[in-house]
Amino acid sequence: MSKSAKREKQDGILPVFFWIFLTATLLVLFILTMTLLDRNGTIARVKEQFAEWREEREAAKRAKNAGEKSVTYFGPSGIAEYDSWFSGGTWGDVDIENMPPDGQDVTIRQDITVSPVNGSESWWGKAKKLNGNVTLYAQAETPLYGSPDKVGKVFGYTAAGEAFRLFAVFEDGWYVVTDGRFYYCSEGNRYTMVQPETVDFEAVFAAREEKKVVHTIKGVLQNPELPHGCEVTALTVLLSYYGCSADKCVLADEWLPKGTWGSTDFNKAFVGNPRKSVSSAGCFASVIEDTANRYLQAQGSSLIAKSCRDVSFEELLSMVEEAPVIAWMTMELKAPYIAQVWTVDGEELYWQNYEHCTVLSGYDLEKGVFYGADPLYGACEYDMKLFFLRFQTMYSQVVRIENGTGY
């Protein structure tokens, strides 16, 4: 081989080695860079920002679609869930130790088809007994076992809308009783705890003089600025009714007390930030009362916000008859479920997914609906029975505004 041929061969090999070396070097640098970014949380923040951007786009689409609708109706689901809550039943003649007395009222569904379980077995004594006054509401299909043994036989499944009387609690789930039968529910976070109020709706409707009430209010949509801001948006609507030109974003940024996810009592501050679509939850009526009163005081207003819990159906009707109120409910009147449990100051707090609120602006007893300004959808009509069910799962909370004597 001539010298010129050898030189041409070497000249051809060198670029190959150069590109291999360059590629390997860039790959190593890329791996080191990604490792450093992951350690300092940059990648997580980028993912969170992307998730927020995507949610904002979806929220903008929902807001646009909502603006094209004049009224959205939220009525009962296909299985008429509220029938299992508002039709009274009895325990029947069941001879099991510590059962409630015969004839005690309980709200149940009569169509479950799982096998009964013997409540006298030894493990039953390890359960923490309750007073029988709490009802479990199934948010989704959930397996029912015959004992707390996780590998035990599945007797059947609850359906969404199933209601049970809670009678005992185990460490990692609930044991429920209904129609004289005991079942162990392994997926406790799919249930909502509530003690429903039995209401004779027809009697209440017949007794009221005002069959239809409508207050004129101007709705405000929470999106796209406040994907988790239904509470302050509802407050903005209510303040507007009383002549206050509050801005939802100003209320959220400057007046709403906020705390971090997992360490904040939602009765005292908003969990997260209304502007964030992740790591945020919401707050309850007492927080909105505090936010409203501090804002009103700063404006020199004589108006006073007041929050209430455990409001009965008749009380709610009377409040709405007098003036619009903020009422806690669930998004689209969906069945809620316990999504997060954290401890604050030694107290366990249960956060329910789908928490939402609206401004109730009236009702029509003949149609059986509440009228409202929903922060997600604008003008809405809610089926009264289903609304009151969801209202109760959110602890029957309202915020109303009254004329005071000043501060």
Disulfide bonds with the S-S distance in Angstrom:
none
